């Protein structure tokens, strides 16, 4: 899976965000864009969507999460600290 890459202190994950959804969910993997599709409830205003992404991925992985690129875009790269790629892929398996 090209969307998840090893990094120095954790992993980098490329995501494609769809705001204003009914609930937070990991919807699948877009092979063409090489990104994990994520649906969120928040609207993309005043950082609400970014806060929800950080909160939900932190809860999902039980690790600190930071958005490192795409703050004002549907395509984002998040960094999940203290996590190996294999651990994250196991979590994703429950969604796909």
C-alpha positions as CSV (number, residue, x, y, z in Angstrom):
1,X,0.0,0.0,0.0
2,X,1.7,3.2,-1.2
3,X,-0.3,5.5,1.1
4,X,1.6,4.3,4.2
5,X,5.3,5.0,4.4
6,X,7.8,4.5,7.2
7,X,9.3,7.6,8.7
8,X,11.9,8.4,11.4
9,X,9.6,8.5,14.4
10,X,6.5,6.7,13.0
11,X,4.7,6.5,9.7
12,X,3.3,8.9,7.1
13,X,-0.2,8.3,5.8
14,X,-1.7,9.9,2.7
15,X,-5.4,10.4,3.1
16,X,-8.2,11.8,0.9
17,X,-10.9,13.5,3.1
18,X,-14.6,13.8,2.4
19,X,-16.2,16.3,4.9
20,X,-19.8,16.6,6.0
21,X,-20.4,12.9,6.2
22,X,-22.7,11.1,8.7
23,X,-19.8,9.8,10.8
24,X,-16.1,9.3,10.9
25,X,-15.1,6.3,8.9
26,X,-12.2,4.9,6.8
27,X,-14.0,4.2,3.6
28,X,-11.4,2.4,1.6
29,X,-8.2,2.7,-0.4
30,X,-8.1,4.7,-3.7
31,X,-5.4,2.9,-5.7
32,X,-5.4,5.5,-8.5
33,X,-4.6,8.3,-6.1
34,X,-2.7,6.1,-3.7
35,X,-4.6,7.5,-0.7
36,X,-6.8,6.2,2.1
37,X,-10.3,7.5,1.8
38,X,-11.6,9.0,5.0
39,X,-15.1,10.4,5.7
40,X,-15.6,12.9,8.5
41,X,-18.5,14.7,10.1
42,X,-16.9,18.1,10.4
43,X,-17.1,20.9,7.9
44,X,-13.9,22.3,6.4
45,X,-14.1,25.6,8.3
46,X,-11.7,27.1,10.8
47,X,-9.7,23.9,11.2
48,X,-12.7,21.8,12.4
49,X,-12.0,19.1,9.9
50,X,-8.3,18.9,10.7
51,X,-9.1,18.7,14.5
52,X,-11.5,15.8,13.9
53,X,-8.9,14.0,11.8
54,X,-6.3,14.3,14.5
55,X,-8.7,13.3,17.2
56,X,-10.1,10.3,15.4
57,X,-6.7,8.9,14.2
58,X,-5.2,9.5,17.7
59,X,-8.1,7.5,19.2
60,X,-7.8,4.8,16.5
61,X,-4.1,4.3,16.8
62,X,-3.6,5.3,20.5
63,X,-0.6,7.5,19.4
64,X,0.0,11.2,18.7
65,X,-1.0,12.3,15.2
66,X,-0.1,15.5,13.3
67,X,-1.1,16.8,9.9
68,X,2.1,17.6,8.1
69,X,0.8,18.7,4.7
70,X,-2.5,19.6,3.1
71,X,-4.0,21.7,5.9
72,X,-6.4,23.4,3.4
73,X,-6.8,20.6,1.0
74,X,-8.8,17.3,0.7
75,X,-5.6,15.5,0.2
76,X,-3.5,15.4,3.4
77,X,-0.5,13.6,4.8
78,X,-0.6,12.8,8.5
79,X,2.2,11.6,10.7
80,X,1.4,8.9,13.3
81,X,4.2,8.8,15.9
82,X,5.5,5.7,17.5
83,X,3.8,3.3,15.1
84,X,5.1,0.8,12.6
85,X,3.6,0.4,9.2
86,X,2.6,-3.2,9.9
87,X,0.7,-2.2,13.1
88,X,-1.2,0.4,11.1
89,X,-2.0,-2.0,8.3
90,X,-3.5,-4.4,10.9
91,X,-5.8,-1.6,12.1
92,X,-6.8,-0.9,8.5
93,X,-7.6,-4.5,7.8
94,X,-10.6,-4.2,10.1
95,X,-12.1,-1.5,7.9
96,X,-11.5,-3.1,4.4
